[in-house]
Amino acid sequence: MGHNGSRVYICHTFYHVYVTCLKELRIRRQSGQSSQGGTTGTATLILSRMSNDFGTLAQRAEACGLFQAVYPFDEHHFSTFPELAPLKRDTGGFLGNLINRIRFTRAYGRLQAPYLPVDLAAYDEVYVFCDSDPVGYYLQYRRIPYHAVEDGLDCIKYYDTARYDNRGHFRLKALFARWGLIFMQNGWGRYCIDMEVNDIAALPCPEDRNATVPGRKPCFVEAPREALVAELTAADRALLLQLFVENIDELNRQLAEGAGRPRVLILTEPLCDLETRKRLFGDLIRTYGSIDGQEAVVMLKQHPRDLLDYEQVFPGLVVLSGRFPMEMLNFVENLTFDRVISVFTVVDSLHFVREKIFLGDDFMDQYEAPERHRFNEEVEEIKENGT
């Protein structure tokens, strides 16, 4: 069970664990301990297995010395509970849907309780990445104060899930969330102390950029990731590589291929259906696979939730494992790529690349209906207010 006086982090992706390690390494340095000091950290790490396969990361995390304990968490999507299905149906009216949502919020939180590996109320500080996942409902159900942390680097800038998921009568829903009647993510929930982001200036809604007052909903706290990375010692970087990369020799072998030629890295993502995804990334390889007329060595960095077999689809290309965060490549000595290509993954944190290409919504419009990936907040406000 949990231990008083310590911290617990609930992570859903490899990137979440990476940020957690950055935060814990800072705490360790501030306490005067080295990365290889032989002492065990005081934090607990919880790995949600609902949407991500962490492989053997838990064993390496237990051995790295940063954590007091590491637990798996079988978080359950609402679709696994048949009793919740009636509460997700559209009643045809705002009031009926609101009543269903209030009942859903309470029931969903209660149903998560048997699956929590620890008593979260026993910790002084609870940090949750992506509190829109079921654990957010559980924390509200148990009335446990917690700190929310952004799901990805500056992710709200590109997709504000709180506003998108609650479009239509947003301000009224936000009020109900503050009262604790319904749950809203990203700092809007009653028991969310604050929402930690990399850059407050990147928030798309102007009023949110001023929401830094404790107790206000949402209350944003800025914690720049680059500042945490800049503090890392050589020992810290070695520890992170050992923790996240299961086979460093294999990774080094892959990265050494095509020495002397231009090098291009394409970040895959679980976009569209599989056939469209094959076409999309095939187009990227053809469009960006040469530099100044010279054919480049193209490598794909697989997304953890992208299950397409790229080695079979694109034989001859180097496919890097999806089971480590792309930021680990920053710590590989003497690594340089000429170009990195991304559709939606934010690449600002990559230091080993000369040219960064972020494609975004305009590119995706060619492969699926724009409403599937675009959210125009201004349009939604007009719909909501009737002006």
RODO-2510 file (C-alpha; in nm, 4 decimals, decimal comma):
residues 387
     n   res          X          Y          Z
     1     m     0,0000     0,0000     0,0000
     2     g     0,1011     0,3666    -0,0147
     3     h     0,3408     0,5352     0,2222
     4     n     0,2772     0,8650     0,3977
     5     g     0,5106     1,1553     0,3270
     6     s     0,5954     1,0545    -0,0308
     7     r     0,4892     1,1063    -0,3887
     8     v     0,3057     0,8847    -0,6341
     9     y     0,3032     0,9269    -1,0126
    10     i     0,0370     0,7639    -1,2319
    11     c     0,1723     0,7236    -1,5846
    12     h     0,0058     0,6075    -1,9047
    13     t     0,2937     0,6365    -2,1555
    14     f     0,6727     0,6093    -2,1777
    15     y     0,6867     0,9874    -2,2100
    16     h     0,5029     1,0217    -1,8786
    17     v     0,7625     0,8015    -1,7101
    18     y     1,0400     1,0076    -1,8705
    19     v     0,9025     1,3335    -1,7270
    20     t     0,8554     1,1618    -1,3907
    21     c     1,2225     1,0605    -1,3941
    22     l     1,3287     1,4156    -1,4802
    23     k     1,1343     1,5442    -1,1802
    24     e     1,2697     1,2770    -0,9453
    25     l     1,6285     1,3276    -1,0634
    26     r     1,5962     1,6971    -0,9780
    27     i     1,4676     1,6074    -0,6303
    28     r     1,7585     1,3664    -0,5879
    29     r     2,0159     1,6271    -0,6922
    30     q     1,8600     1,8871    -0,4622
    31     s     1,8913     1,6434    -0,1731
    32     g     2,2622     1,5980    -0,2484
    33     q     2,2379     1,2424    -0,3829
    34     s     2,3974     1,1296    -0,7064
    35     s     2,2237     0,9212    -0,9704
    36     q     2,4356     0,6242    -0,8673
    37     g     2,4394     0,6882    -0,4962
    38     g     2,3078     0,3470    -0,4033
    39     t     2,0026     0,4872    -0,2251
    40     t     1,6396     0,4192    -0,3083
    41     g     1,3993     0,6988    -0,3950
    42     t     1,0884     0,7771    -0,1976
    43     a     0,8439     0,8012    -0,4891
    44     t     0,6011     0,5352    -0,6116
    45     l     0,5543     0,4778    -0,9843
    46     i     0,2256     0,3374    -1,1157
    47     l     0,2081     0,2180    -1,4784
    48     s    -0,1390     0,2046    -1,6294
    49     r    -0,1731    -0,0829    -1,8746
    50     m    -0,5050     0,0308    -2,0214
    51     s    -0,3646     0,1750    -2,3450
    52     n     0,0082     0,0998    -2,3415
    53     d     0,2326    -0,2061    -2,3238
    54     f     0,5327    -0,1113    -2,1101
    55     g     0,7100    -0,4410    -2,1728
    56     t     0,9856    -0,4921    -1,9152
    57     l     1,0067    -0,1262    -1,8118
    58     a     0,8652    -0,1982    -1,4653
    59     q     1,1552    -0,4307    -1,3786
    60     r     1,4139    -0,1772    -1,4938
    61     a     1,2356     0,1024    -1,3069
    62     e     1,2423    -0,1049    -0,9879
    63     a     1,6173    -0,1574    -1,0280
    64     c     1,7189     0,1978    -1,1222
    65     g     1,7036     0,3356    -0,7678
    66     l     1,4715     0,6291    -0,8394
    67     f     1,1593     0,4651    -0,7007
    68     q     1,0575     0,3089    -0,3748
    69     a     0,8050     0,0865    -0,5523
    70     v     0,6632     0,0255    -0,9005
    71     y     0,3124    -0,1109    -0,9539
    72     p     0,1085    -0,2086    -1,2604
    73     f    -0,2420    -0,0632    -1,2783
    74     d    -0,5189    -0,2414    -1,4688
    75     e    -0,7161     0,0722    -1,5361
    76     h    -1,0504    -0,0119    -1,6983
    77     h    -1,2146     0,1753    -1,9858
    78     f    -1,5831     0,2516    -1,9295
    79     s    -1,6804     0,0112    -2,2093
    80     t    -1,5747    -0,2822    -1,9872
    81     f    -1,8581    -0,2038    -1,7440
    82     p    -2,1982    -0,2919    -1,8985
    83     e    -2,3824    -0,1035    -1,6249
    84     l    -2,2370     0,2242    -1,7538
    85     a    -2,3692     0,1841    -2,1090
    86     p    -2,7154     0,3333    -2,0369
    87     l    -2,5515     0,6403    -1,8840
    88     k    -2,3604     0,7113    -2,2076
    89     r    -2,6717     0,7221    -2,4261
    90     d    -2,7989     1,0502    -2,5629
    91     t    -3,1330     1,1280    -2,3980
    92     g    -3,2100     1,3939    -2,6555
    93     g    -3,1964     1,6823    -2,4084
    94     f    -2,9355     1,8760    -2,2100
    95     l    -3,0921     1,8123    -1,8692
    96     g    -3,1303     1,4382    -1,9265
    97     n    -2,7732     1,4104    -2,0504
    98     l    -2,6495     1,6112    -1,7511
    99     i    -2,8250     1,3824    -1,5029
   100     n    -2,6752     1,0789    -1,6776
   101     r    -2,3313     1,2365    -1,6682
   102     i    -2,3547     1,3076    -1,2947
   103     r    -2,4504     0,9443    -1,2343
   104     f    -2,1773     0,8253    -1,4739
   105     t    -1,9098     1,0321    -1,2970
   106     r    -1,9845     0,8738    -0,9599
   107     a    -2,0334     0,5196    -1,0871
   108     y    -1,7218     0,5193    -1,3057
   109     g    -1,5024     0,6352    -1,0181
   110     r    -1,6468     0,3758    -0,7832
   111     l    -1,5939     0,0948    -1,0354
   112     q    -1,2203     0,1743    -1,0666
   113     a    -1,1613     0,1245    -0,6941
   114     p    -1,0893    -0,2528    -0,6962
   115     y    -0,8118    -0,2104    -0,9536
   116     l    -0,5964     0,0512    -0,7775
   117     p    -0,2751    -0,1182    -0,6566
   118     v    -0,2257     0,1340    -0,3719
   119     d    -0,4293     0,3655    -0,1516
   120     l    -0,3728     0,6993    -0,3252
   121     a    -0,5083     0,8840    -0,0228
   122     a    -0,2032     0,7644     0,1757
   123     y     0,0341     0,9862    -0,0252
   124     d     0,1111     1,3500     0,0380
   125     e     0,1404     1,4279    -0,3335
   126     v    -0,0414     1,2588    -0,6203
   127     y     0,0652     1,3373    -0,9788
   128     v    -0,1515     1,2195    -1,2682
   129     f    -0,0597     1,2392    -1,6361
   130     c    -0,3704     1,2452    -1,8542
   131     d    -0,6344     1,2680    -1,5818
   132     s    -0,9020     1,2284    -1,8496
   133     d    -0,8355     0,8564    -1,8108
   134     p    -1,0433     0,6607    -1,5548
   135     v    -0,8137     0,7379    -1,2622
   136     g    -0,9315     1,0997    -1,2781
   137     y    -1,2864     0,9849    -1,2063
   138     y    -1,1589     0,7707    -0,9201
   139     l    -0,9765     1,0632    -0,7595
   140     q    -1,2940     1,2705    -0,7764
   141     y    -1,5001     0,9826    -0,6364
   142     r    -1,2573     0,9506    -0,3426
   143     r    -1,2180     1,3316    -0,3116
   144     i    -0,8390     1,3009    -0,3280
   145     p    -0,6510     1,6226    -0,4175
   146     y    -0,4003     1,5748    -0,6988
   147     h    -0,1708     1,7531    -0,9438
   148     a    -0,2484     1,7049    -1,3135
   149     v     0,0414     1,6984    -1,5621
   150     e     0,0088     1,7593    -1,9358
   151     d    -0,0176     1,4423    -2,1438
   152     g     0,2472     1,5452    -2,3978
   153     l     0,4807     1,8365    -2,4622
   154     d     0,2606     2,1469    -2,5140
   155     c    -0,0204     1,9107    -2,6163
   156     i    -0,3005     2,1507    -2,5166
   157     k    -0,1686     2,3971    -2,7741
   158     y    -0,2656     2,1536    -3,0486
   159     y    -0,5644     1,9755    -2,8929
   160     d    -0,7446     2,1086    -2,5860
   161     t    -0,9248     1,7914    -2,4812
   162     a    -1,1127     1,9590    -2,1938
   163     r    -1,2741     2,2116    -2,4243
   164     y    -1,3248     1,9664    -2,7098
   165     d    -1,4807     1,6917    -2,4967
   166     n    -1,7131     1,9460    -2,3340
   167     r    -1,8002     2,1581    -2,6378
   168     g    -2,1501     2,2948    -2,6183
   169     h    -2,2441     2,4753    -2,2943
   170     f    -1,8766     2,4617    -2,1924
   171     r    -1,8914     2,7294    -1,9230
   172     l    -2,1912     2,5684    -1,7579
   173     k    -2,0192     2,2299    -1,7582
   174     a    -1,7051     2,3884    -1,6131
   175     l    -1,9176     2,5270    -1,3286
   176     f    -2,0645     2,1821    -1,2596
   177     a    -1,7099     2,0418    -1,2597
   178     r    -1,5991     2,2982    -1,0010
   179     w    -1,8920     2,1934    -0,7852
   180     g    -1,7871     1,8288    -0,8215
   181     l    -2,1071     1,7164    -0,9944
   182     i    -1,9270     1,6045    -1,3102
   183     f    -1,5616     1,5443    -1,3948
   184     m    -1,3509     1,7510    -1,6350
   185     q    -0,9821     1,6999    -1,7057
   186     n    -0,6851     1,9351    -1,7391
   187     g    -0,7282     2,1349    -1,4202
   188     w    -1,1040     2,1894    -1,4268
   189     g    -1,1971     1,9197    -1,1722
   190     r    -1,2856     2,0139    -0,8156
   191     y    -1,0039     1,8100    -0,6592
   192     c    -0,7333     1,9056    -0,9089
   193     i    -0,4920     2,1365    -0,7247
   194     d    -0,3200     2,2564    -1,0412
   195     m    -0,2321     2,1593    -1,3963
   196     e     0,1393     2,1448    -1,4813
   197     v     0,2370     2,2468    -1,8342
   198     n     0,5636     2,3033    -2,0146
   199     d     0,4764     2,6532    -2,1377
   200     i     0,1791     2,8614    -2,0239
   201     a     0,2216     3,0932    -2,3250
   202     a     0,1460     2,7951    -2,5526
   203     l    -0,2074     2,7524    -2,4154
   204     p    -0,4527     2,8343    -2,6980
   205     c    -0,7182     3,0035    -2,4832
   206     p    -0,6127     3,3555    -2,3721
   207     e    -0,8045     3,3372    -2,0440
   208     d    -0,6211     3,0165    -1,9485
   209     r    -0,2826     3,1882    -1,9859
   210     n    -0,3741     3,4048    -1,6858
   211     a    -0,5097     3,1146    -1,4800
   212     t    -0,2158     3,0903    -1,2410
   213     v    -0,3951     3,1786    -0,9179
   214     p    -0,4156     2,8891    -0,6655
   215     g    -0,7739     2,7804    -0,6218
   216     r    -0,8850     2,9149    -0,9584
   217     k    -1,0101     2,6630    -1,2132
   218     p    -0,8006     2,5824    -1,3945
   219     c    -0,4801     2,6824    -1,2168
   220     f    -0,1813     2,6287    -1,4460
   221     v     0,1745     2,5825    -1,3208
   222     e     0,4643     2,6216    -1,5632
   223     a     0,7472     2,3650    -1,5384
   224     p     0,9674     2,3887    -1,8520
   225     r     1,0975     2,0477    -1,9561
   226     e     1,4148     2,1881    -2,1124
   227     a     1,5182     2,3292    -1,7748
   228     l     1,4947     1,9794    -1,6268
   229     v     1,6953     1,8317    -1,9158
   230     a     1,9633     2,1000    -1,8925
   231     e     2,0289     2,0022    -1,5291
   232     l     2,1015     1,6376    -1,6107
   233     t     2,4504     1,5128    -1,5317
   234     a     2,6339     1,2516    -1,7370
   235     a     2,5359     0,9954    -1,4732
   236     d     2,1695     1,1026    -1,5001
   237     r     2,1739     1,0556    -1,8778
   238     a     2,3337     0,7139    -1,8461
   239     l     2,0698     0,6124    -1,5927
   240     l     1,7872     0,7207    -1,8259
   241     l     1,9310     0,5262    -2,1186
   242     q     1,9717     0,2180    -1,9013
   243     l     1,6166     0,2536    -1,7715
   244     f     1,4370     0,3072    -2,1019
   245     v     1,6421     0,1263    -2,3687
   246     e     1,6147    -0,2482    -2,3280
   247     n     1,8939    -0,3283    -2,5765
   248     i     2,1329    -0,0359    -2,6177
   249     d     2,3721    -0,2372    -2,8384
   250     e     2,0916    -0,3077    -3,0874
   251     l     1,9886     0,0576    -3,0880
   252     n     2,3472     0,1698    -3,1521
   253     r     2,3754    -0,0805    -3,4368
   254     q     2,0580     0,0519    -3,5992
   255     l     2,1640     0,4142    -3,5610
   256     a     2,5025     0,3413    -3,7218
   257     e     2,3466     0,2225    -4,0498
   258     g     2,4096     0,4379    -4,3547
   259     a     2,6993     0,6322    -4,2074
   260     g     2,8089     0,9140    -4,4372
   261     r     2,4693     0,9585    -4,6067
   262     p     2,1928     1,2092    -4,5213
   263     r     1,9715     1,0793    -4,2424
   264     v     1,5947     1,1271    -4,2002
   265     l     1,3850     1,0267    -3,9005
   266     i     1,0070     0,9861    -3,9385
   267     l     0,7945     0,9576    -3,6246
   268     t     0,5038     0,7202    -3,6696
   269     e     0,1674     0,7666    -3,4998
   270     p    -0,1496     0,5552    -3,4725
   271     l    -0,3356     0,7625    -3,7304
   272     c    -0,6417     0,6683    -3,9380
   273     d    -0,7055     0,3050    -4,0317
   274     l    -0,4159     0,0736    -4,1142
   275     e    -0,4450     0,0985    -4,4937
   276     t    -0,4588     0,4777    -4,4852
   277     r    -0,1670     0,4793    -4,2415
   278     k     0,0433     0,2729    -4,4834
   279     r    -0,0333     0,5222    -4,7609
   280     l     0,0362     0,8218    -4,5364
   281     f     0,3787     0,7082    -4,4208
   282     g     0,4655     0,5817    -4,7665
   283     d     0,3965     0,9332    -4,8933
   284     l     0,6210     1,0794    -4,6228
   285     i     0,9060     0,8450    -4,7153
   286     r     0,8783     0,9407    -5,0843
   287     t     0,8391     1,3138    -5,0179
   288     y     1,1077     1,3619    -4,7549
   289     g     1,3372     1,0633    -4,8156
   290     s     1,6003     1,2573    -5,0087
   291     i     1,7986     1,5705    -4,9237
   292     d     1,9472     1,7980    -5,1907
   293     g     1,8902     1,5265    -5,4495
   294     q     2,0701     1,2575    -5,2501
   295     e     1,8810     0,9537    -5,1256
   296     a     1,8781     0,9534    -4,7460
   297     v     1,8858     0,6769    -4,4902
   298     v     1,5260     0,6779    -4,3616
   299     m     1,4529     0,5534    -4,0116
   300     l     1,1104     0,5194    -3,8522
   301     k     1,0666     0,5738    -3,4768
   302     q     0,7596     0,3695    -3,3895
   303     h     0,4922     0,5151    -3,1649
   304     p     0,4161     0,2879    -2,8648
   305     r     0,0497     0,2549    -2,9639
   306     d     0,1152     0,2149    -3,3355
   307     l     0,0943    -0,1589    -3,4026
   308     l     0,1520    -0,1475    -3,7781
   309     d     0,4363    -0,3805    -3,8831
   310     y     0,6522    -0,1236    -4,0625
   311     e     0,9388    -0,3661    -4,1211
   312     q     0,7039    -0,5769    -4,3322
   313     v     0,5328    -0,2845    -4,5057
   314     f     0,8582    -0,0993    -4,5827
   315     p     1,1335    -0,3650    -4,6046
   316     g     1,4835    -0,2262    -4,5850
   317     l     1,3964     0,0673    -4,3631
   318     v     1,5342     0,0877    -4,0102
   319     v     1,2515     0,0758    -3,7549
   320     l     1,3393     0,1919    -3,4054
   321     s     1,1501     0,0407    -3,1125
   322     g     0,8372     0,2059    -2,9804
   323     r     0,9239     0,1032    -2,6275
   324     f     1,1305     0,4033    -2,5358
   325     p     1,0541     0,7781    -2,5570
   326     m     1,2074     0,9555    -2,8546
   327     e     1,3877     1,1912    -2,6130
   328     m     1,6286     0,9080    -2,5309
   329     l     1,7952     0,9719    -2,8668
   330     n     1,9136     1,3059    -2,7232
   331     f     2,1406     1,1099    -2,4920
   332     v     2,3084     0,8965    -2,7595
   333     e     2,6576     1,0367    -2,8138
   334     n     2,7457     1,1938    -3,1494
   335     l     2,4005     1,1258    -3,2988
   336     t     2,2873     1,3592    -3,5780
   337     f     1,9903     1,3514    -3,8148
   338     d     1,9446     1,5948    -4,1007
   339     r     1,5659     1,5973    -4,0774
   340     v     1,2813     1,4770    -3,8570
   341     i     0,9215     1,4516    -3,9790
   342     s     0,6177     1,4508    -3,7518
   343     v     0,2443     1,4716    -3,8126
   344     f     0,1178     1,5598    -3,4643
   345     t     0,4003     1,4652    -3,2252
   346     v     0,5699     1,7804    -3,0936
   347     v     0,9407     1,7615    -3,1818
   348     d     1,0683     2,0707    -2,9991
   349     s     1,2484     1,8546    -2,7426
   350     l     1,4741     1,6818    -2,9982
   351     h     1,8295     1,8191    -2,9997
   352     f     2,0032     1,5941    -3,2534
   353     v     1,8155     1,7164    -3,5630
   354     r     1,9098     1,9981    -3,8016
   355     e     1,5648     2,0430    -3,9626
   356     k     1,2322     1,9776    -3,7854
   357     i     0,9143     1,9446    -3,9931
   358     f     0,5787     1,9449    -3,8119
   359     l     0,2941     1,8783    -4,0570
   360     g    -0,0219     1,9201    -3,8461
   361     d    -0,3848     1,9622    -3,9462
   362     d    -0,3377     2,0856    -4,3033
   363     f    -0,1429     1,7728    -4,3917
   364     m    -0,3953     1,5423    -4,2215
   365     d    -0,6814     1,6976    -4,4188
   366     q    -0,5538     1,4939    -4,7165
   367     y    -0,6081     1,1632    -4,5369
   368     e    -0,9258     1,2005    -4,3288
   369     a    -1,2186     1,4354    -4,2784
   370     p    -1,0979     1,7590    -4,1103
   371     e    -1,3548     1,7345    -3,8308
   372     r    -1,1830     1,4170    -3,7107
   373     h    -0,8682     1,6040    -3,6093
   374     r    -0,9522     1,9744    -3,6060
   375     f    -1,1151     2,1681    -3,3223
   376     n    -1,2015     2,5312    -3,3875
   377     e    -1,2661     2,6767    -3,0444
   378     e    -1,3943     3,0052    -3,1861
   379     v    -1,6585     2,8246    -3,3916
   380     e    -1,7610     2,6159    -3,0919
   381     e    -1,8003     2,9302    -2,8768
   382     i    -2,0262     3,0814    -3,1419
   383     k    -2,2372     2,7655    -3,1456
   384     e    -2,2520     2,7666    -2,7665
   385     n    -2,3419     3,1330    -2,7161
   386     g    -2,5521     3,1790    -3,0258
   387     t    -2,3627     3,4913    -3,1347
***
